[in-house]
Amino acid sequence: ATGNRTHNALQRSLRCLGERGFALLTQRWTALQHTTLSPSRIDDLVRSAHVLTLFEHRRIS
């Protein structure tokens, strides 16, 4: 039971990070909310938005 609780807590914390990151991208970059691009183009758009967000928050230079 203890191992299962530990596993669930780890799973929750990792999911929270992913959800928070995606929420930041979609709120900051409204182009990601309603897009009709093909999946390969969406991938490029998300990667670009992610790099710009990191640059904006001074996590990369």
Backbone as a ProteinNet text record, in pm:
[ID]
protein_1_A
[PRIMARY]
ATGNRTHNALQRSLRCLGERGFALLTQRWTALQHTTLSPSRIDDLVRSAHVLTLFEHRRIS
[TERTIARY]
82.6	0	86.4	195.9	283.3	352.3	397.5	461.7	366.5	240.5	139.4	111.9	106	83.6	199.9	321.2	439.3	437	403.2	394.2	288.6	173.1	65	104.6	175	218.2	317.4	409.6	505.6	434.5	341.1	263.7	186.9	124.6	49.4	140	257	345.9	398.2	428	475	364.4	243.3	130.3	102.6	115.5	92.1	189.9	316.8	416	380.4	340.1	303.2	181.3	80.9	-41.3	-13.8	69	102.3	180	272.3	349.5	262.2	170.9	83	-11.7	-60	-148.1	-75.1	50.4	129.2	142.8	171.8	186.2	55.6	-56.4	-182.7	-235.7	-207.3	-252.3	-166.9	-37.2	54.3	48.1	34.3	35.2	-102.6	-191.5	-330.1	-343.4	-240.8	-245.3	-255.1	-216.1	-220.3	-359.4	-448.6	-580.1	-671.5	-676.7	-767.4	-688.8	-629	-548.3	-599	-586.3	-630.1	-512	-392.4	-272.4	-261.5	-181.5	-155.3	-69.5	-74	2.7	152.2	211.4	354.7	380.9	291.7	307.6	277.9	182.6	153.9	276.6	345.8	467	569.6	589.1	683.1	638.4	509.4	455.6	474.8	446.6	461.4	607.8	695.9	839.6	886.7	842.7	881.7	827.9	702.7	642.5	714.2	753	823.6	958.7	1033.7	1164	1147.3	1049	1026.2	984.3	905	862.9	982	1068.2	1188.5	1278	1293.2	1373.4	1312.3	1181	1109.9	1129.2	1133.2	1149.8	1296.8	1385.7	1530	1586.3	1526.2	1579	1679.2	1681.1	1784.9	1831.5	1949.1	1998.5	2033.1
-120.1	0	125.7	122.2	239.1	263.5	155.4	168.7	223.9	181	228.7	377.7	420	562.3	647.7	596.6	668.6	680.7	570.8	571.2	671.2	671.4	763.3	909.3	936.1	1072.9	1121.5	1034.1	1069.8	1095.3	1008.5	1022.3	1155	1189.4	1314.9	1435.7	1432.7	1548.6	1567.4	1458.5	1468.8	1516.4	1466.6	1508.7	1657.6	1702.1	1842.6	1932.5	1891.9	1971.4	1983.2	1872.3	1874.1	1959.9	1947.2	2025.6	2174.1	2207.8	2347.6	2406.2	2328.3	2374.4	2397.4	2304.7	2321	2438.4	2457.8	2571.5	2703.3	2709.3	2830.7	2859.7	2756.4	2776.7	2821.6	2757.6	2792.1	2927.8	2967.2	3098.9	3209.3	3185.6	3288.1	3299.1	3187.4	3184.4	3140.9	3237.8	3207.6	3134.6	3139.8	3066.3	2916.1	2870	2726.9	2680.4	2772.7	2733.2	2680.6	2748.1	2708.5	2706.3	2594.5	2585.4	2472.9	2492.6	2390.2	2337.4	2354	2306.9	2155.2	2099.9	1956.3	1926.8	1804.8	1771.1	1802.9	1784.3	1814.5	1964.7	2046	2191.5	2238.4	2174.7	2210.1	2182.9	2073.1	2039.1	2151.5	2201.8	2312.5	2437.8	2465.6	2583.6	2574.3	2457.4	2439	2449.3	2390	2399.2	2544.8	2619.1	2760.3	2840.4	2818.1	2889	2853.7	2727.6	2684.1	2753.9	2760.2	2827.2	2975.4	3040.1	3182.2	3205.9	3115.6	3128.1	3112.3	3014.9	2998	3121.1	3175.2	3295.8	3412.9	3423.9	3532.4	3525.8	3404.6	3386.6	3373.8	3406.4	3407.3	3272.3	3165.2	3032.5	2987.7	3057.7	3036.3	3173	3178.6	3309.9	3305.3
0	0	0	78.2	84.7	-48.8	-113.1	-243.5	-348	-340.2	-434.5	-413.8	-288	-259	-308	-289.9	-337	-488.7	-554	-700.3	-747.2	-683.2	-721.8	-698.2	-587.6	-559	-664.6	-703.5	-807.6	-940	-972.1	-1096.9	-1098.4	-986.1	-975.4	-995	-931.3	-940.7	-1082.8	-1151.9	-1290	-1383.2	-1363.3	-1446.7	-1424.9	-1300.8	-1268.5	-1343.7	-1351.3	-1424	-1571.2	-1631.5	-1772.7	-1798.9	-1713.9	-1732	-1712.8	-1615.1	-1590.8	-1708.4	-1761.7	-1877.3	-1999.1	-2025.3	-2140.8	-2120.2	-1997.8	-1969.5	-1993	-1952.6	-1974.8	-2123.7	-2201.3	-2345.6	-2410	-2375.9	-2441.9	-2397.4	-2272.9	-2228.8	-2289.4	-2295	-2345.5	-2497	-2563.2	-2709.1	-2757.9	-2779.3	-2813.9	-2946.8	-3030.9	-3158	-3134.2	-3016.3	-2986.8	-2944.1	-2910.8	-2859.9	-2969.4	-3080.9	-3189.5	-3319.6	-3348	-3469.1	-3557.7	-3686.1	-3781.3	-3861.8	-3807.2	-3875.8	-3868.6	-3956	-3950.4	-3826.9	-3775.3	-3654.6	-3665.1	-3781.2	-3793.4	-3781.5	-3831.5	-3820	-3677.7	-3611.7	-3472.5	-3387	-3414.6	-3340.9	-3353.1	-3474.4	-3495.7	-3420.9	-3423.2	-3356.2	-3204.9	-3147.5	-3002.7	-2962.3	-3040.9	-3010.1	-3012.7	-3110.8	-3120.6	-3002.9	-2968.9	-2855.5	-2725.9	-2712.1	-2591.3	-2579.5	-2687	-2685.3	-2653.1	-2714.3	-2687.2	-2542.5	-2486.8	-2347.2	-2254	-2280.8	-2198.8	-2208.5	-2328.1	-2346.9	-2270.4	-2276.9	-2209.5	-2058	-2003.7	-1859.1	-1820.8	-1913.4	-1892.3	-1848	-1896.5	-1866.1	-1971.4	-2084.9	-2186.1	-2232.7	-2287.8	-2333.3	-2479.6
[MASK]
+++++++++++++++++++++++++++++++++++++++++++++++++++++++++++++

